Amino acid sequence: MTRLHGSPQWRESLKTHGWNDAFLPGAAFGTFLTEQDRRVGSVLKELGL
């Protein structure tokens, strides 16, 4: 996936489809998921769920 992410074809696909580049490999993706878990948990707690 990292090799694909660095390719000109992928950059062109991002542009063509109006996609955001949110690629997070390895530990960075794990950190993102942990942060999202905390954020969603906090919102649910505030809502009383």
Steps between C-alpha positions, in 0.01 A plus 500: 500500500784739576648445154160558338448814707821649362414438135407770248194293406370516856553876520310535172215284635477720810473806279257343251257381767538794738623268776690614809833332561452346844752215471641401839733200505590284800521666840355829373177318408490333842540839668220643286267215599581542870430874481173441315395242760555755775319775310196285421491365856503853637214609275293193589560564870387862462184374331439258786541192283 
